[in-house]
Amino acid sequence: MIKQMYLSKDKKEILDKILDELEIERAFCIKLSLAKGIEHFRGFDLVSYKSGRKNHWEIPKSIISNEELLLFQHLIFNELNKSIPDEELTIYLNGLIDHGLSILQNKSTEKNSLEDFRISVLSD
């Protein structure tokens, strides 16, 4: 069973901005961020994430269902080429949500005025 997950104050602000821009539910945005983080796993640095981690906003455990968690868990195992204990998985989930939020923020700031943010999120 995974432990409680958190976002830093900065990432919470990014989450709120993305929610407004994409006009989507908070739960979907968290899952989208996690999926983007896993998609861009090669750019994720667990060591620097753990050292700079600050807990501010608690992510409700009910946001990710058990079935979705199992899917994300196996995607992470696939990227790592090994299984990891639940405690470490929680750190990866937290970090990859943060990583995904950063990716979405970059997409938001890089889009030109004619480009729809929703399309740029799907096109990568």
Secondary structure, 3 states (H helix, E strand, C coil): CCCCEEECHHHHHHHHHHHHHHCCCHHHHHHHHHHHHHHCHHHCCHHHHHHCCCCCEEECHHHCCHHHHHHHHHHHHHHHCCCCCHHHHHHHHHHHHHHHHHHHHHHHHHCCCCCCHHHHHHHC
